[in-house]
Amino acid sequence: PCSRCHGKDGMGRDGAFPRLAGLSSGYIVKALHAFRDGSRPSGFMQPIAAALNDQQITAAAQYYSALPEKPAPSAAVAASAAPQSKPPAGSQKCLSCHAADAARKQPDIPVLAGQPVAYLAGQLRLLGSGERPSAARAAHQVPDGEVQALATYLAALPAAPASAAVQ
């Protein structure tokens, strides 16, 4: 069922679904458990995760984390639109936890580089509104007028090489 939205290649679909390829298996397991128990609400993911047992969750996480990490298709468009000389406000706060080198130290935190712009913007809005729970909610407070610029900037960052994926 994962491939319907995330693809067999883990690259997501239509910019609305995140790239799973190369994310750490620890993060994917944590996310699926949160969807399954309802602590991370999602009308899309909750019924799918609820149908998975622990073994299936682990298998899906291992499969997607082992796929080569590359940017989502919208990242190429974002790269041409995002000026690399001046990162938007808040980007360093995001990257202190979500950059590839930081996330390798905490494998249950996702790398944001190369994710679809629409997905990132939607998640930033959910985190900021409190609709999506987060242990670091204060860190996710991005003024609404800056969400799109920040999402575009993060999407344009190069995805880490596949060898850097955390298992």
N, C-alpha and C positions, 0 to 999 in steps of 0.2 A: 504493500500500500504506500510506502514512502516514495517510491519512484513516480507516482502519479503527479506529485507536486514538486519534488526535489530532483527528479530525474535519476536514471540509472547511473549517470555520470556525476551525480551530486551537485549539479550546477544550478539547481532551482529552475523555476519556470515563470515566465512573464514578468520578472522583476519583483513579484509580490512574495515569492517564497525564497528563503535564504539558501545560499550555497552551503552545503554540508561537507563537500569534498575537502578533506584536509583538516577539518575541525577536530579537536581532540575527542577521543572516545569518551573521556571523562565528562566533558561538557555535554555531549549528545545524550549520554546515559542520564545525567542530572536533569536535563531539559525534558526528556521523555518521562521520567518519574514525576516531575512537577506537573506535566500535562495530565498524566494518568491520575494523580491524586487530587487534581484541581487547584493546587497551589499556584499554578501559572495558567490562568484562564485562556482558553482558545476554543472557539466553536469549531475550528478546523481540526486541531490536533487532539483535543480531549477524547473524542470517540475512537480515534485511531490508536492513541496510546493506551486507552482503557482496554482495548482488545489484545494488547501485547503482554506476554508474560516476561519475567525478568530475563530469561534466556534469549528471547526474541529481541528484547531491547539491547542486550549486550551484543548480539550478532549484528543488528542494524548499525550500532555505534562503531563496531570494529570495521564493518564494510565501508561505511562512509568516511571514517577517519583515514583509511588506507588509500582512498582515491587521491589522485594527483590534485594538488591545490592550485587553482588558477582563478583569475578574477571572473566575476559574473559578467555576462555580456554588457550590462549597463555600465560597468566600470570603465570600459574603453571610451564611452561617450562622456562619462564624468571626468575622465582624465583630460579630455580636450577642453572641458568647460571649467575645471577647477584650477585657479592660478596657484601654482606650487610655491610661489615666493612668499605669500602671506597666508598662513593657515587661519581659518576662522576662529573666533573666540570659542573657547571650550574644547578645542581639539586636543590640546595637551593633556587636559584632565581626562578625556576619554582614553587617549593613548597610554596614559600611565598604567592602565590595567589591560587595555584591549589591543595593544600593539603586539606583534608576534613574539618579540623577546620577553615582554612582561607576561603574556598569556602562557608561554612555555613554563614559567615558574609556578603558575596556578592553572592547571589544565582544565578546571571547571569554568573558566572564563573564556568566552569566545574571542577569536581574532576578528576584527571588523573590516580590515582592509579587503577591498575587492568584493564586498557584499553588494547586492543590488541597492541602488539609491532609494527606490520606493520602499523597499523593506526597511532599510535603516531609518528613513524619515518616519515611517509608521511606528517603529519600535521606540524611537526617541519621543514621539508624542505620547505613546502609551505609558512609557516610563515617567515622563514628566507629569502626566495627569494622575498618576498613581493607579491607573487601571491595570498596569502590569507591575506586580510586586518586585521589589529589589531590595537587597540588603544595603545597597549603597544609593538609596533614592536621592539623597542630596547631590550626589555626584552626577546624577542624570537630569538635573534641572537645566534645561536648555530653553532660553526664551523662544517662543513660537516663531518669531521673525528670523531666527538663526538656524532653525532645524534643517531647512532645505540646503543651506550652504554647508553646514556641518556634514550632512548625509552625503552630499556630492563630494566633499573633500575626502571623507573616509572611504567612499567607494572607489575613488581614484587612486588611492594608495596601492602600491603593488602588493599582491598576495605573496606570502612567504613561499620559498621553494618547497616542493613536496618533501624534501628530506628533513624539513624543519617541523613537520607535523608531529604532534605529541600523541602518543598512544596511551 
